[in-house]
């Protein structure tokens, strides 16, 4: 399956899209929030996600959009405000980056265990120390085991669309999990593209009104939420979370089907997309904007006759286990690009590598697999870097040893 | 800005006029003599059924709301230890947005957060400050039993000087491990938030109905409001459970617990411990009734007495703000 994801195919004239604007990733997310008719926004500044909140406050100031806009005193308060707004059946939105995301970690934990479905944008940023504004994925990855939906996008257009898709999945009565929409710092938060903005009617058609139903807090529905349960019930409650995360896969699939039906065939595959993989022997897989140099390298290597392809993993939670296993077992060798680290973990690999390796363990045809750690702290991953990674990955198929199993790309040594 | 309708509350004149309706009932497992349970039962009696409550982690979360045996008749939700302020802001903002957009019916819904001294006075004070800067109708009640009572009585920023807790045990080398003076939370919040229209201190049982009426006043005046309650704790303070009410009264009468309300910047003493007012009883009468002060010697009691005297005799606003006056300007 080969698709390019750059521009929506649907025309402006059919009423689905309203206008085009030059927007960066942050501004595109803000447009998505506007179209989702969000009720409560809580803001706290940290680079690089902040511009989402800047854009939203201006939209409210100009009357383009109506929501409560709260300037919180910390990320912890910001996330708690979002959580509690969500509990009274208000559609709520927050976000953060890097250490800000970590500062509010307690609130992020309970938002998931309370099974509330607000959305947070994570403008991925390296964790301190030392200070760095650039992208790294360890921030968003910190919620991967807590019961969150976690998804990376690669363009402003996708970012806008995934605000709508994300809310739809998160708020589905079979899911009700918080949604983290990850956008790479700088490479997506602050890179501008032409974005087609859906019409209000089309957005409304796709995204139904938020309804927490029997779980909303209101004097007419006097329930007690999250009392002390201890060993009597915690295990059963965890199991319910687990079931919801399992069900989310089906809900995601349905959401893309419906999205494609309304907005034109935007997404050929829901969980990940493949570029020039039909006859490929060697592929790279990564999350986020590394897809751009990855796909360009594919194009250039194909011109020289190399059978290479790129797999862009969009949904990290829930992890598309079956689908990705089937996809990756078709290839001879797979290179996993991690823009993160998991110090001291098995074979010292990155987080994505561990997940993919674990996913492939039961596969009948296991490809050779190698790991790349690169682009840390916002360092560029170039087309040349990607070509080098393809080269190392292709070699891996011919090796029996673990030599070259993990390579730090672009590291000064 | 939309104006939400108000609930008209009558002043409760005498204990016989306290509403009979219970909105906090059986199902909790608080200790015998728990004053905080009375504080809880009181605020919800005073505010009535059109209320949403958030309860921060603390003894009154863990002891109060066990899964499948909730004591709450009104909607209630747990919030994190330091999230009392944020929980109230989130809910108030949600309710306001939904009402403005016509997604739910327009009516006054009270939003009340109940946090302990560790949650509200230490960890969550930034969030409460944020809440008191907002323009939402919300009430934060800090129930102060002067310890982390759920985790086995550890000292907090609001523990009294000299008190024995599991973090501050008297020892053979150091008689006093609790060397911090009690944090002045209500005064600090009142002074720091010029647009907050109502801050009060209270005790659930003394003077009778005072606390219930302060709750109603806070909700009637509207905007973000704050009440600090003094809650004697038999377990943490080491006294017989039958004396909870009496200890609250003694704490107020000896001046350790200033009782007042601040309405749009005006201080009204609801128990006047100034010399010009009703005066004070010696702090010893309060301290000697509790095991947590058993290790104190006369010198320690004199030190506490001196600090309390200073609060009432030297502070520019006695018992409220620890500023002692204005020196000659240097220009």
Interface residues (C-beta under 8 A of the other chain):
Chain A: X37 X39 X40 X42 X66 X67 X68 X70 X72 X73 X74 X76 X77 X78 X80 X81 X82 X83 X84 X85 X86 X87 X88 X89 X90 X92 X106 X107 X110 X209 X217 X218 X219 X221 X222 X223 X224 X225 X226 X227 X228 X229 X230 X232 X233
Chain B: X49 X50 X51 X52 X54 X61 X62 X65 X66 X67 X68 X70 X72 X73 X74 X75 X76 X77 X78 X79 X80 X82 X83 X85 X86 X87 X88 X89 X90 X91 X93 X94 X95 X96 X97 X98 X100 X101 X103 X104 X109 X126 X127 X129 X130 X134
